[in-house]
């Protein structure tokens, strides 16, 4: 054997290259890589800020229309103002629409929650009423059994009293 062949024996084969075919496979690979060294700090990006257009300028110095004495350069300035204002108005409209939808959704959630609570309260009352009726019925049955037992005991006592005194009929009495 030559030296090159010996070196090839001692060299460890590298891990096979894994090409993720789906998003979940890509995430799994990323998590496995993170879990190989749990001591290493992980970068967690901050939440993106929501885009918001600049506020409308309080005082516009170059008030110029699209025609009427405007120079060729002023038209582009006017178009820029107009475009920014249009974007700002669209943003405000979209935000209002989103807020309305959110409040409508919250109201609907609360209504559904109240309906569910009423329904469960009604069923709870029905269950409690059924339990109470069953309990009362059981008590009535026990009371009637107790009464029957008392009546039977009284009858037995009467029978014992009656059997204790034997009545004799004398024939040809004296």
VENFEN-V676773 format. One line per field, one symbol per residue. ss: DSSP state (2 for helix, 1 for strand, 0 for the rest). phi: phi as a letter, one per 30 degrees, with the letter a starting at -180 (. if undefined). Layout:
# VENFEN-V676773
ss=???
phi=???
This chain:
# VENFEN-V676773
ss=002222222200000000000022222222222222000000000000000000000000000000000002222222222222222222222222222222222222222222222222222222222222222222222222222222222222222222220000000000
phi=.cdddddddddddddddccdcbddddddddddddddbddddcdcdddddddbddddddbcdcdbddbhiddddddddeddedddddddddddddddddddddddddddddddddddddddddddddddddddddddddddddddddddddddddddddddddddcddccccidc
